Amino acid sequence: MEVPMRKWSDTKFATGDIQELCDVVKSKVEDQTGKVFENYKALFYREENMLVLHYLIKVYVGDDDYLHLWVFQSISTGIFEIGLRGVQQHHKWDDPLKPFDEN
């Protein structure tokens, strides 16, 4: 049986559901970056659906600064889980959302 290749969606505008995912992992993002974000607004995202939903999300954090988050959503053994796989700091508006190594 052939294993399907991972395929990320095109970049889309963030929805309320995407903002909710970001809000769930915000404390982990702040822990990893050592910063507290007053501005924290999801703008764009890409998704990949294998056995687990993965999201790459561009988040505006103020002063022309953006984060790229890698968030996952899964149901493992009947338990719904949302987690943070990684954070990249100091991105710009036009930096493309690309998969990256986890932190």
Residue pairs with C-beta under 8 A, 6 or more apart in sequence:
4 50
6 48
6 50
7 48
8 46
8 47
8 48
8 56
8 99
9 46
9 47
9 48
10 46
11 44
11 45
11 46
11 96
11 97
12 44
12 45
12 46
12 47
13 43
13 44
14 42
14 43
14 44
14 45
14 57
14 58
18 42
18 45
18 55
18 57
19 41
19 42
21 42
21 55
21 57
21 71
21 73
21 82
22 29
22 40
22 42
22 57
22 59
22 69
22 71
23 40
24 82
25 69
25 71
25 82
25 83
25 84
26 37
26 40
28 83
28 84
29 37
29 59
29 67
29 69
29 84
29 87
30 36
30 37
32 84
32 87
32 103
33 67
33 87
33 89
35 61
37 61
37 62
38 62
39 60
39 61
39 62
40 59
40 60
40 61
41 59
41 60
42 57
42 58
42 59
43 58
43 59
43 60
43 66
44 57
44 58
44 97
45 55
45 56
45 57
45 58
45 97
46 55
46 56
46 97
47 53
47 54
47 55
47 56
48 54
51 74
52 72
52 73
52 74
53 72
53 73
53 74
54 70
54 71
54 72
54 85
55 69
55 70
55 71
55 72
55 73
56 68
56 69
56 70
56 97
56 98
56 99
57 68
57 69
57 70
57 71
57 97
58 66
58 67
58 68
58 91
58 95
58 97
59 66
59 67
59 68
59 69
60 66
61 67
64 92
64 93
65 89
65 90
65 91
66 91
66 92
66 93
66 95
67 87
67 88
67 89
67 91
68 87
68 88
68 91
68 95
68 97
68 100
69 84
69 86
69 87
70 84
70 85
70 86
70 87
70 99
70 100
70 102
71 82
71 83
71 84
71 85
72 81
72 82
72 83
72 85
73 80
73 81
73 82
74 80
74 81
75 81
85 102
86 100
86 101
86 102
86 103
87 103
88 100
